[in-house]
Amino acid sequence: MRDELHSEEILKLEFEYARETATQAQNDRTIIVNMYLLLMGGVGSLLLAAQSIAPVERLLIPPQGLSLLFFVLGVLGTLTCFKLIRLRQAWYESAHTMNTIKAYYLARIPELHAAFLWKPGTIPPPGKAWTITFILATMVILLSSFSYAAALHFMDLRRGDTQLLLDAIVFLLTFGLQILFYFFALRAPNEIKTDDSN
């Protein structure tokens, strides 16, 4: 004789799955940012260590090599930002799933309405500024923008103030584009429209 799953049990399992995936998304964002920071710190430490232990007065690393190194660090920062965006989207989908299940119960047991702070209509939007994800992404974007500017700087296209102006333009342009992409990718999905009047 087969055991039948009751709808409450299915909803409970679905809620637990969504809760677990939301927790994993929150934990993964910290791991990803820490890995990027370790990479940036490690490269900086290696460059400083190589400079101090070089047998000659100055370590001669070709500018093209430094330019390529910083460009790769910039690309890795941009990819890290993409991962943070995807983790925020995954968290939002999980939170929306949990709140949809809450809405199901609220429609059947209205007395529970006062017990839930977050409901389908009150989930923070995925692109909300000043969240932990936004702050971590901004930190990564700052470092990657600096890396892109450093890559241009070591190409040594110009001299003096003109070079510094080019560096500043690249920094501001890459920073602005990445921030705009962050908010564009995390805009609230139009298809998730829920009626919170129940």
SETI-963466 format. One record per residue: residue number from 1; residue in one letter; x, y, z of N, C-alpha, C, CB in turn. Coordinates in pm, 1 decimal, decimal comma. Glycine has a CB too. Layout:
   num   residu        n_X        n_Y        n_Z       ca_X       ca_Y       ca_Z        c_X        c_Y        c_Z       cb_X       cb_Y       cb_Z
   NUM        a          X          Y          Z          X          Y          Z          X          Y          Z          X          Y          Z
...
***
This chain:
   num   residu        n_X        n_Y        n_Z       ca_X       ca_Y       ca_Z        c_X        c_Y        c_Z       cb_X       cb_Y       cb_Z
     1        m       84,5     -117,9        0,0        0,0        0,0        0,0       89,1      124,3        0,0      -96,1       -0,2      122,4
     2        r       61,5      214,6      -95,0      145,1      333,9     -110,8      101,4      443,9      -15,5      140,0      384,6     -255,2
     3        d      201,1      508,3       43,3      171,4      624,4      127,6      147,4      744,5       38,0      287,0      652,6      228,5
     4        e       44,1      818,7       69,1       14,9      938,2       -8,3       66,5     1059,9       66,1     -136,3      951,0      -35,7
     5        l      132,1     1148,6       -9,2      178,0     1274,2       49,4       61,6     1371,1       55,4      295,8     1334,5      -31,7
     6        h       43,0     1429,9      171,3      -59,0     1532,3      183,9       -5,4     1662,8      126,6     -102,2     1550,0      331,7
     7        s      -95,3     1751,7       84,8      -52,4     1879,0       25,3       30,9     1960,3      123,5     -174,2     1960,9      -20,0
     8        e       -1,8     1950,5      254,7       76,0     2024,6      354,7      221,0     1977,6      358,3       13,0     2009,1      493,5
     9        e      239,7     1846,4      340,8      375,9     1792,2      342,2      454,1     1838,3      219,5      372,6     1638,5      348,2
    10        i      387,7     1840,9      104,8      453,5     1887,4      -17,4      493,3     2034,5       -2,5      360,5     1868,4     -140,5
    11        l      401,8     2116,1       50,5      431,7     2257,6       70,0      545,6     2276,7      170,8      306,1     2332,3      117,3
    12        k      546,2     2194,6      273,8      653,2     2203,0      373,3      788,3     2171,4      309,6      625,7     2106,7      490,5
    13        l      793,4     2065,5      227,6      917,8     2029,1      160,3      962,4     2137,9       63,1      901,0     1896,4       86,3
    14        e      866,5     2195,6       -9,7      899,5     2303,6     -103,4      952,8     2425,8      -29,6      776,2     2342,1     -186,4
    15        f      891,1     2458,6       83,1      935,6     2572,8      163,3     1077,3     2548,5      216,9      837,2     2598,5      280,4
    16        e     1103,5     2427,3      264,7     1236,3     2394,0      316,1     1341,7     2401,1      206,4     1235,6     2254,9      378,6
    17        y     1305,5     2355,0       86,6     1399,1     2361,8      -26,0     1431,5     2507,5      -60,1     1340,6     2289,4     -149,7
    18        a     1328,8     2591,0      -66,7     1349,3     2733,0      -97,8     1432,0     2800,4       11,1     1213,8     2805,2     -114,0
    19        r     1406,3     2766,3      136,8     1482,8     2824,1      247,8     1629,5     2784,3      238,5     1424,2     2779,3      383,0
    20        e     1653,5     2658,4      205,3     1791,5     2609,5      194,5     1864,9     2676,3       78,0     1792,9     2456,6      176,8
    21        t     1797,8     2692,2      -36,8     1864,7     2756,4     -150,6     1889,7     2904,9     -123,6     1780,6     2739,8     -278,4
    22        a     1801,1     2970,3      -49,9     1824,4     3110,3      -12,7     1946,0     3121,9       78,5     1699,8     3169,7       56,7
    23        t     1957,0     3030,6      174,0     2071,7     3030,5      264,6     2201,2     3004,9      189,9     2053,3     2926,0      373,6
    24        q     2199,2     2910,4       96,8     2319,0     2880,5       17,9     2361,4     3000,7      -65,2     2294,5     2760,0      -73,3
    25        a     2264,0     3071,2     -124,0     2296,4     3190,7     -203,7     2363,6     3296,5     -116,3     2168,5     3249,0     -269,4
    26        q     2313,5     3314,3        6,0     2372,1     3412,9       97,0     2514,9     3373,1      136,4     2284,5     3428,0      223,1
    27        n     2537,4     3245,5      162,4     2671,5     3198,6      200,9     2769,4     3204,4       83,7     2663,9     3055,3      254,9
    28        d     2722,0     3168,4      -35,1     2809,4     3163,8     -152,6     2861,5     3302,0     -190,4     2735,3     3102,9     -270,6
    29        r     2780,9     3406,0     -168,4     2827,1     3540,3     -207,4     2950,6     3580,7     -127,3     2714,8     3644,5     -187,2
    30        t     2954,5     3544,1        1,2     3070,2     3576,5       84,4     3192,5     3498,6       38,7     3040,7     3546,9      232,0
    31        i     3174,0     3371,5        6,7     3285,7     3288,1      -39,0     3344,2     3343,0     -168,3     3240,0     3142,5      -59,3
    32        i     3258,3     3382,4     -261,4     3303,9     3432,0     -391,4     3382,5     3561,9     -375,6     3184,3     3453,7     -485,5
    33        v     3331,7     3653,4     -293,3     3401,7     3780,6     -273,3     3534,7     3757,0     -202,3     3314,0     3879,1     -192,2
    34        n     3536,4     3669,2     -102,2     3661,2     3639,2      -32,3     3765,8     3580,4     -126,1     3635,2     3543,1       82,6
    35        m     3723,1     3494,5     -218,6     3816,1     3437,1     -315,7     3875,7     3546,6     -404,0     3745,3     3331,1     -402,5
    36        y     3792,4     3641,2     -447,2     3842,4     3750,5     -531,7     3939,4     3839,6     -453,6     3724,7     3834,9     -586,2
    37        l     3904,6     3869,9     -329,0     3992,7     3953,3     -246,9     4125,5     3883,2     -220,2     3924,5     3988,8     -114,3
    38        l     4121,1     3752,3     -198,2     4245,5     3675,9     -179,7     4330,5     3679,1     -306,2     4214,4     3529,9     -140,8
    39        l     4266,2     3668,1     -420,9     4338,7     3673,6     -547,4     4405,5     3809,7     -565,2     4244,0     3644,8     -664,9
    40        m     4330,2     3917,5     -541,2     4385,4     4053,3     -555,1     4500,5     4074,0     -456,1     4274,4     4160,4     -532,1
    41        g     4478,7     4035,0     -330,6     4583,2     4049,7     -229,5     4704,8     3964,0     -259,1     4528,9     4014,7      -93,5
    42        g     4681,0     3844,3     -308,6     4790,6     3754,0     -341,8     4876,6     3807,7     -455,0     4736,4     3618,2     -379,0
    43        v     4811,3     3860,3     -558,3     4886,9     3915,6     -671,1     4967,3     4037,1     -625,3     4791,7     3954,3     -787,7
    44        g     4903,3     4124,2     -546,5     4974,4     4241,6     -494,6     5092,8     4202,5     -407,8     4879,5     4329,6     -414,9
    45        s     5072,9     4103,2     -321,3     5181,5     4056,3     -234,1     5295,7     3995,8     -314,5     5128,8     3953,4     -134,1
    46        l     5263,0     3918,3     -418,3     5366,6     3858,2     -502,3     5447,8     3965,1     -575,0     5303,7     3762,1     -603,7
    47        l     5378,4     4067,5     -624,8     5450,1     4175,1     -694,0     5544,8     4247,7     -598,4     5350,3     4275,1     -756,0
    48        l     5496,6     4276,1     -477,0     5581,6     4343,7     -378,9     5696,8     4254,0     -334,0     5498,7     4387,0     -257,6
    49        a     5669,1     4125,3     -312,7     5773,7     4032,1     -269,6     5879,0     4015,4     -378,4     5712,9     3895,5     -233,3
    50        a     5833,3     4003,7     -502,7     5928,4     3987,8     -613,6     6016,0     4111,0     -626,3     5854,3     3961,7     -746,1
    51        q     5957,0     4227,9     -602,4     6033,2     4353,0     -609,7     6140,3     4358,5     -500,8     5938,9     4474,0     -597,1
    52        s     6106,0     4309,5     -380,4     6200,4     4321,3     -268,6     6310,8     4215,6     -271,3     6125,7     4311,7     -138,0
    53        i     6284,1     4099,4     -331,7     6386,9     3994,4     -332,2     6462,0     3985,4     -465,2     6323,6     3860,3     -301,2
    54        a     6430,5     4076,9     -555,5     6498,8     4074,3     -685,7     6647,3     4101,8     -666,0     6436,8     4178,5     -783,6
    55        p     6733,0     4028,7     -737,3     6877,1     4048,5     -720,2     6925,6     4182,4     -775,2     6952,4     3936,3     -787,7
    56        v     6849,7     4240,0     -864,6     6887,0     4371,1     -918,6     6816,2     4479,0     -839,0     6851,7     4382,3    -1070,0
    57        e     6857,1     4602,7     -866,3     6798,6     4713,5     -790,2     6648,6     4726,7     -815,5     6868,7     4844,5     -825,7
    58        r     6606,7     4694,2     -936,5     6464,8     4705,3     -969,9     6424,8     4585,9    -1054,9     6434,6     4838,8    -1044,2
    59        l     6314,5     4520,7    -1017,0     6265,2     4406,3    -1093,3     6209,1     4456,5    -1225,4     6157,2     4327,2    -1013,3
    60        l     6257,5     4400,3    -1333,3     6213,5     4446,5    -1465,0     6102,2     4356,2    -1517,4     6332,1     4449,5    -1564,5
    61        i     5980,6     4394,5    -1487,4     5863,5     4325,5    -1543,6     5818,0     4410,3    -1660,5     5746,8     4305,3    -1436,0
    62        p     5803,3     4351,1    -1778,2     5762,5     4432,0    -1892,7     5625,5     4496,0    -1868,0     5759,1     4346,0    -2020,5
    63        p     5609,1     4622,5    -1909,6     5480,5     4690,0    -1888,5     5364,0     4615,2    -1952,4     5486,5     4831,0    -1943,7
    64        q     5391,4     4548,2    -2065,4     5284,3     4471,9    -2130,6     5237,3     4356,5    -2042,1     5332,0     4418,0    -2266,5
    65        g     5332,3     4297,2    -1969,3     5296,4     4188,9    -1876,6     5211,1     4239,0    -1762,0     5421,5     4122,4    -1821,6
    66        l     5249,4     4354,2    -1705,6     5168,2     4413,2    -1598,3     5031,7     4454,8    -1649,5     5239,6     4533,9    -1536,9
    67        s     5029,3     4509,5    -1770,1     4902,3     4549,7    -1829,4     4809,2     4429,7    -1846,7     4926,0     4618,0    -1964,5
    68        l     4863,3     4320,3    -1896,7     4784,2     4198,5    -1914,9     4737,1     4143,6    -1780,5     4866,0     4092,1    -1989,8
    69        l     4825,9     4144,8    -1681,8     4790,4     4096,7    -1548,6     4673,1     4175,7    -1490,6     4911,3     4105,7    -1455,0
    70        f     4681,0     4307,9    -1497,2     4573,4     4390,2    -1442,4     4445,2     4377,2    -1523,4     4616,2     4535,6    -1437,0
    71        f     4458,1     4358,0    -1654,0     4338,3     4337,6    -1735,8     4267,9     4208,4    -1695,2     4374,8     4333,9    -1886,0
    72        v     4345,0     4102,9    -1675,2     4286,9     3974,2    -1631,6     4219,7     3989,9    -1495,3     4396,4     3863,5    -1624,9
    73        l     4283,9     4063,5    -1403,0     4222,3     4088,1    -1272,1     4091,7     4165,9    -1286,3     4319,4     4164,9    -1180,8
    74        g     4088,1     4260,3    -1379,7     3964,7     4334,9    -1404,6     3853,7     4245,0    -1456,5     3990,1     4447,0    -1503,6
    75        v     3889,0     4158,3    -1551,9     3789,2     4064,7    -1607,1     3738,5     3970,5    -1498,4     3849,6     3982,9    -1724,2
    76        l     3829,1     3920,5    -1414,9     3787,8     3831,6    -1305,2     3695,5     3905,2    -1207,3     3912,1     3776,6    -1230,2
    77        g     3721,0     4033,9    -1184,1     3632,4     4113,1    -1098,8     3494,4     4128,5    -1160,2     3692,6     4250,1    -1072,8
    78        t     3491,2     4152,8    -1291,1     3361,8     4164,9    -1360,0     3284,9     4033,4    -1352,7     3382,2     4206,5    -1507,7
    79        l     3354,2     3921,9    -1372,5     3288,8     3791,0    -1362,5     3240,3     3764,0    -1219,7     3385,2     3679,6    -1407,4
    80        t     3317,2     3808,7    -1120,8     3274,2     3795,3     -981,5     3146,6     3874,7     -957,6     3385,1     3842,4     -885,4
    81        c     3139,4     3993,4    -1015,2     3017,9     4074,4    -1003,1     2898,8     4003,1    -1067,6     3038,7     4213,1    -1068,0
    82        f     2920,9     3939,3    -1184,4     2814,3     3862,6    -1248,9     2765,6     3750,1    -1157,4     2863,3     3804,7    -1383,1
    83        k     2859,1     3684,3    -1090,4     2820,7     3576,4     -997,4     2737,9     3631,4     -882,2     2945,9     3504,6     -942,5
    84        l     2776,5     3747,9     -829,3     2699,5     3809,1     -720,5     2558,4     3843,7     -766,7     2770,4     3935,4     -668,5
    85        i     2547,3     3890,7     -888,7     2414,4     3921,9     -944,8     2330,6     3795,3     -951,3     2426,7     3985,7    -1086,5
    86        r     2390,4     3687,8    -1001,6     2314,5     3562,8    -1013,6     2275,0     3507,7     -876,3     2396,7     3458,2    -1090,2
    87        l     2361,8     3521,7     -777,7     2327,7     3476,1     -642,9     2214,3     3559,9     -583,6     2451,3     3482,4     -551,7
    88        r     2214,4     3689,7     -610,3     2103,9     3774,4     -562,1     1973,2     3734,1     -630,3     2134,2     3925,0     -588,5
    89        q     1979,6     3703,7     -760,3     1859,9     3657,1     -831,0     1810,4     3525,2     -772,6     1889,0     3640,8     -981,3
    90        a     1903,5     3435,0     -741,8     1864,9     3306,1     -683,3     1801,2     3327,3     -546,6     1987,3     3212,5     -671,3
    91        w     1857,2     3418,3     -465,2     1797,6     3447,5     -335,1     1656,5     3501,3     -353,2     1883,9     3548,3     -256,8
    92        y     1638,6     3591,9     -447,7     1506,7     3652,4     -470,1     1404,7     3546,4     -512,8     1515,8     3763,7     -577,1
    93        e     1446,0     3457,6     -602,5     1354,4     3351,2     -646,0     1314,7     3262,2     -528,7     1419,1     3266,1     -757,0
    94        s     1410,1     3231,4     -441,8     1380,1     3147,9     -325,0     1288,0     3221,4     -227,7     1510,3     3106,5     -253,5
    95        a     1317,0     3349,6     -202,8     1231,6     3427,9     -112,8     1090,6     3440,9     -170,3     1292,5     3568,0      -88,4
    96        h     1080,8     3458,0     -302,0      948,6     3466,5     -365,2      872,4     3334,9     -351,4      962,3     3503,8     -513,6
    97        t      943,0     3222,5     -366,8      879,2     3091,4     -350,2      826,0     3074,4     -208,3      978,6     2978,5     -383,1
    98        m      910,2     3109,3     -108,4      866,1     3096,3       30,5      745,0     3184,9       58,7      980,3     3131,9      126,1
    99        n      745,3     3305,9        3,5      634,2     3397,0       29,5      508,1     3360,0      -47,3      674,4     3537,5       -5,0
   100        t      522,7     3291,4     -159,3      405,6     3240,4     -230,7      337,4     3132,0     -147,5      445,7     3184,8     -370,2
   101        i      417,2     3048,4      -82,3      360,6     2945,6        6,0      292,1     3011,7      125,4      470,9     2847,3       54,5
   102        k      354,7     3116,9      179,1      290,1     3191,0      288,5      156,1     3247,6      243,1      381,4     3304,9      338,6
   103        a      152,8     3302,9      120,8       28,3     3361,4       69,2      -80,6     3255,2       58,1       52,2     3427,4      -68,2
   104        y      -43,0     3133,8       21,6     -139,1     3024,0       12,8     -205,5     3000,7      148,8      -69,7     2894,7      -36,3
   105        y     -121,7     2999,4      254,1     -176,2     2977,5      388,2     -251,8     3100,1      439,3      -63,9     2941,7      485,3
   106        l     -204,8     3219,0      404,9     -274,7     3340,5      448,0     -414,7     3349,0      388,5     -194,5     3464,3      409,2
   107        a     -430,4     3299,2      265,1     -562,0     3300,3      201,6     -658,1     3205,8      272,7     -550,4     3262,0       54,0
   108        r     -605,0     3100,1      331,4     -689,6     3001,8      399,6     -702,0     3027,3      549,6     -634,7     2863,1      376,9
   109        i     -598,2     3090,7      608,2     -600,6     3120,1      752,4     -564,2     3267,6      770,5     -500,9     3026,3      832,9
   110        p     -660,6     3358,9      754,3     -631,3     3502,8      759,5     -571,7     3549,0      892,5     -757,1     3580,5      732,8
   111        e     -592,8     3472,9     1001,5     -538,3     3513,8     1131,4     -385,1     3518,0     1131,2     -586,9     3418,7     1240,3
   112        l     -321,8     3445,8     1037,7     -176,2     3443,1     1030,5     -116,5     3571,9      971,8     -132,1     3324,7      948,0
   113        h     -200,7     3656,5      916,1     -153,7     3775,1      845,2      -60,1     3860,7      929,8     -271,5     3858,0      800,4
   114        a      -92,0     3877,6     1057,3       -9,8     3962,7     1144,4      122,4     3897,3     1182,4      -86,6     3997,4     1270,2
   115        a      133,9     3766,3     1163,1      254,3     3694,9     1206,3      369,3     3705,1     1106,6      221,6     3550,0     1229,7
   116        f      340,0     3740,3      980,0      443,1     3742,1      876,6      478,9     3884,9      839,5      396,7     3665,2      752,6
   117        l      606,3     3919,0      856,9      653,6     4051,1      814,7      667,5     4056,5      663,7      787,8     4085,1      881,7
   118        w      734,4     3955,4      606,1      751,4     3951,3      460,8      637,7     3873,4      398,1      887,0     3888,6      422,7
   119        k      574,4     3938,1      302,2      468,6     3876,3      223,6      506,4     3895,1       76,6      326,5     3939,0      256,3
   120        p      437,6     3830,8      -16,6      478,6     3843,0     -157,6      493,5     3987,7     -204,6      378,3     3772,7     -245,9
   121        g      412,9     4078,5     -155,0      422,1     4218,0     -198,4      525,8     4299,1     -123,6      289,9     4283,6     -183,6
   122        t      589,2     4242,3      -21,3      683,6     4320,5       59,6      827,2     4267,2       55,4      636,3     4323,8      202,6
   123        i      856,4     4173,8      -35,0      993,1     4124,3      -47,6     1080,3     4239,4      -98,8     1000,4     3999,4     -143,9
   124        p     1196,3     4261,7      -37,9     1284,6     4366,1      -91,1     1319,7     4335,7     -236,8     1413,9     4377,8       -5,5
   125        p     1315,3     4435,9     -323,6     1347,4     4409,2     -464,3     1491,2     4360,9     -479,0     1325,2     4535,2     -549,6
   126        p     1518,1     4280,2     -581,1     1653,0     4224,3     -594,3     1760,3     4331,3     -613,4     1657,1     4128,0     -710,7
   127        g     1726,1     4442,2     -676,7     1824,7     4546,6     -703,1     1828,4     4656,6     -599,2     1798,6     4606,8     -835,1
   128        k     1776,4     4630,4     -480,4     1774,6     4731,9     -375,7     1917,3     4772,6     -338,2     1699,0     4680,0     -251,8
   129        a     1938,9     4903,9     -331,4     2071,8     4954,4     -294,7     2094,7     4937,2     -144,6     2087,0     5103,7     -334,8
   130        w     2220,8     4935,2     -107,2     2267,3     4929,1       31,3     2235,9     4796,8      101,2     2206,5     5041,5      109,1
   131        t     2212,2     4692,4       22,0     2206,7     4558,1       80,1     2350,5     4507,2       90,7     2116,8     4460,4       -6,6
   132        i     2369,4     4397,1      160,5     2503,4     4338,4      171,0     2555,5     4301,8       31,8     2501,5     4212,9      263,0
   133        t     2469,2     4245,3      -51,5     2511,6     4208,3     -186,6     2555,8     4331,2     -265,1     2398,0     4136,3     -260,9
   134        f     2480,6     4440,7     -254,0     2516,8     4563,9     -324,6     2652,6     4615,9     -277,3     2408,7     4671,6     -303,9
   135        i     2675,0     4615,1     -146,4     2802,3     4665,1      -92,3     2919,0     4577,0     -138,1     2797,2     4670,4       62,5
   136        l     2900,5     4444,4     -133,3     3006,1     4353,6     -179,8     3032,1     4372,4     -328,8     2968,1     4207,3     -151,1
   137        a     2924,4     4385,3     -408,1     2941,3     4404,7     -552,2     3011,7     4536,6     -581,3     2805,3     4400,8     -623,4
   138        t     2978,2     4641,8     -506,6     3042,8     4771,4     -527,2     3192,0     4762,7     -496,8     2976,9     4879,1     -439,5
   139        m     3227,7     4690,0     -392,3     3369,1     4672,0     -358,5     3442,6     4599,9     -471,6     3383,6     4593,0     -226,5
   140        v     3381,6     4494,6     -525,1     3442,9     4420,7     -635,4     3451,6     4509,1     -759,7     3362,6     4292,0     -666,1
   141        i     3346,9     4586,9     -786,0     3346,2     4675,6     -902,8     3455,1     4781,7     -890,6     3208,3     4742,7     -918,9
   142        l     3475,4     4835,6     -770,8     3582,7     4933,7     -749,6     3719,1     4872,7     -781,9     3580,7     4985,4     -603,8
   143        l     3743,7     4752,9     -730,7     3872,6     4687,2     -754,1     3892,2     4650,9     -901,1     3883,8     4561,8     -668,3
   144        s     3787,1     4601,9     -964,9     3802,2     4565,8    -1106,5     3818,9     4689,7    -1192,7     3681,5     4484,6    -1154,7
   145        s     3750,4     4799,5    -1157,9     3766,8     4924,2    -1233,6     3908,1     4978,1    -1218,1     3664,7     5029,6    -1187,5
   146        f     3961,0     4969,3    -1096,1     4100,1     5008,6    -1073,8     4193,6     4921,7    -1157,2     4136,4     4998,1     -924,2
   147        s     4163,9     4792,6    -1166,8     4248,7     4700,9    -1245,1     4245,7     4737,6    -1392,9     4202,6     4554,5    -1226,1
   148        y     4127,9     4770,4    -1446,1     4119,5     4812,4    -1586,1     4199,8     4940,8    -1609,2     3972,2     4833,4    -1627,3
   149        a     4189,0     5035,8    -1515,1     4264,6     5161,1    -1527,1     4414,9     5134,8    -1519,2     4222,3     5260,6    -1416,9
   150        a     4455,5     5044,3    -1429,0     4597,4     5010,1    -1417,8     4647,0     4941,0    -1544,8     4621,3     4919,7    -1295,4
   151        a     4561,9     4857,7    -1604,8     4600,0     4790,8    -1730,4     4627,2     4894,1    -1838,6     4489,3     4692,9    -1776,9
   152        l     4541,9     4996,0    -1847,4     4564,2     5102,2    -1945,4     4689,9     5182,0    -1910,5     4441,7     5195,6    -1952,4
   153        h     4707,7     5208,9    -1782,1     4822,1     5288,6    -1739,3     4955,0     5223,2    -1779,2     4817,5     5309,5    -1588,0
   154        f     4965,4     5091,8    -1761,7     5090,6     5022,9    -1793,1     5110,9     5003,8    -1943,5     5093,8     4888,1    -1723,9
   155        m     5007,3     5030,8    -2023,1     5026,4     5030,2    -2168,3     5107,2     5152,7    -2210,8     4889,8     5027,4    -2241,5
   156        d     5110,4     5254,1    -2123,4     5194,8     5371,7    -2143,3     5167,9     5438,6    -2278,2     5342,0     5332,8    -2133,0
   157        l     5038,7     5467,7    -2303,1     5000,3     5529,3    -2429,3     5038,4     5676,4    -2435,5     4851,9     5514,3    -2451,0
   158        r     5031,3     5743,9    -2322,8     5061,0     5887,2    -2316,4     5154,5     5913,0    -2199,5     4930,6     5971,4    -2302,5
   159        r     5192,3     6036,7    -2183,5     5279,8     6077,3    -2073,8     5210,1     6183,2    -1989,1     5414,7     6130,9    -2127,8
   160        g     5246,5     6186,0    -1862,2     5204,6     6294,4    -1772,8     5056,2     6297,7    -1743,3     5244,0     6424,1    -1830,9
   161        d     5002,2     6420,9    -1742,9     4862,6     6442,3    -1704,5     4764,9     6375,8    -1800,8     4833,2     6590,5    -1696,9
   162        t     4802,2     6367,8    -1927,6     4713,4     6304,1    -2025,8     4692,2     6157,6    -1990,8     4771,1     6316,8    -2168,4
   163        q     4798,0     6090,1    -1949,9     4786,7     5948,8    -1911,0     4697,1     5934,3    -1788,1     4926,6     5888,6    -1882,5
   164        l     4714,6     6021,4    -1689,5     4631,6     6015,6    -1568,6     4485,7     6043,7    -1601,5     4682,0     6115,9    -1463,6
   165        l     4462,2     6135,4    -1696,2     4325,3     6164,0    -1738,5     4262,6     6042,0    -1805,4     4322,7     6284,0    -1834,2
   166        l     4339,3     5974,4    -1891,9     4290,6     5851,1    -1955,5     4260,7     5743,7    -1851,0     4394,1     5798,4    -2057,0
   167        d     4349,5     5730,8    -1751,8     4327,8     5633,3    -1644,9     4197,4     5662,2    -1570,6     4446,1     5634,1    -1546,6
   168        a     4176,6     5790,5    -1538,5     4055,1     5829,8    -1465,5     3930,6     5804,1    -1548,8     4061,6     5978,0    -1425,6
   169        i     3938,1     5831,0    -1678,9     3822,2     5807,4    -1766,8     3789,5     5658,7    -1772,1     3849,6     5861,2    -1909,8
   170        v     3892,2     5574,1    -1786,2     3868,7     5428,6    -1790,1     3810,5     5380,8    -1657,8     4000,1     5352,4    -1821,1
   171        f     3865,2     5431,5    -1545,7     3813,7     5392,1    -1414,9     3665,6     5428,9    -1401,7     3895,7     5458,7    -1302,7
   172        l     3632,9     5554,1    -1432,6     3493,7     5600,0    -1417,9     3400,5     5528,7    -1515,3     3485,0     5751,7    -1439,6
   173        l     3447,0     5506,5    -1637,0     3363,4     5439,8    -1737,4     3334,2     5294,9    -1698,1     3431,8     5444,0    -1874,8
   174        t     3438,8     5220,9    -1658,8     3416,3     5080,5    -1622,7     3336,0     5069,7    -1493,0     3550,9     5006,4    -1608,0
   175        f     3359,3     5160,7    -1398,8     3281,2     5160,0    -1274,8     3133,8     5188,2    -1305,6     3336,8     5264,9    -1174,4
   176        g     3108,9     5292,4    -1383,9     2971,1     5328,7    -1416,7     2897,8     5219,7    -1493,0     2969,4     5455,5    -1497,3
   177        l     2964,8     5159,7    -1591,9     2900,6     5054,3    -1670,8     2866,3     4932,7    -1585,9     2990,5     5012,7    -1786,0
   178        q     2957,4     4895,1    -1496,3     2931,3     4778,0    -1411,9     2819,4     4804,4    -1311,7     3058,3     4737,0    -1337,7
   179        i     2815,4     4926,0    -1253,8     2706,3     4960,1    -1161,1     2573,4     4961,8    -1235,3     2731,8     5097,5    -1093,6
   180        l     2571,9     5021,9    -1355,3     2448,2     5023,3    -1434,7     2403,1     4882,2    -1467,8     2467,9     5103,5    -1563,9
   181        f     2497,9     4795,6    -1504,3     2461,9     4657,7    -1535,1     2406,6     4586,9    -1412,4     2582,7     4582,1    -1589,3
   182        y     2466,1     4613,4    -1295,6     2418,2     4553,5    -1171,0     2269,5     4584,0    -1151,0     2500,5     4605,3    -1050,5
   183        f     2233,5     4713,5    -1161,3     2093,5     4751,1    -1139,7     2003,5     4703,7    -1253,2     2081,5     4901,9    -1124,4
   184        f     2056,5     4701,3    -1376,3     1976,7     4652,7    -1489,1     1945,2     4504,3    -1473,2     2050,3     4677,2    -1621,9
   185        a     2047,6     4425,3    -1438,4     2028,2     4280,6    -1424,5     1938,5     4246,1    -1306,2     2162,7     4210,9    -1408,9
   186        l     1936,0     4332,8    -1204,0     1857,7     4303,1    -1083,7     1728,8     4385,1    -1075,0     1942,0     4328,2     -960,2
   187        r     1683,0     4436,7    -1188,0     1554,7     4507,3    -1181,5     1446,0     4406,8    -1145,8     1522,1     4579,2    -1316,9
   188        a     1342,5     4454,4    -1078,1     1236,1     4364,3    -1031,9     1166,9     4301,2    -1152,3     1132,8     4440,6     -943,3
   189        p     1151,9     4169,7    -1151,3     1086,9     4103,3    -1264,7      940,2     4144,1    -1276,4     1097,7     3950,9    -1250,5
   190        n      900,2     4179,7    -1398,6      761,9     4223,0    -1422,0      663,7     4107,7    -1410,5      749,2     4287,1    -1559,3
   191        e      711,9     3986,1    -1440,0      619,0     3873,2    -1439,5      576,0     3833,1    -1299,9      681,2     3755,2    -1508,0
   192        i      650,0     3878,4    -1195,7      612,4     3842,0    -1058,6      523,8     3951,6    -1004,4      738,0     3821,0     -967,3
   193        k      395,3     3939,1    -1029,5      297,4     4033,7     -978,1      203,3     3956,9     -887,6      219,7     4105,4    -1093,4
   194        t      198,6     3993,8     -764,8      111,8     3922,8     -670,8       18,3     4020,9     -605,9      193,7     3847,8     -564,2
   195        d      -99,2     3974,7     -574,3     -197,4     4056,9     -508,0     -187,5     4030,8     -358,9     -340,0     4028,7     -561,1
   196        d     -151,1     4132,8     -282,4     -133,7     4117,5     -139,4     -261,1     4154,5      -61,6      -17,1     4202,9      -92,6
   197        s     -372,5     4165,2     -133,1     -496,1     4207,3      -66,4     -567,4     4092,9        2,6     -589,3     4271,2     -165,7
   198        n     -522,0     3968,2      -17,7     -587,3     3853,2       46,7     -566,5     3853,5      196,1     -535,5     3723,0      -11,5
***
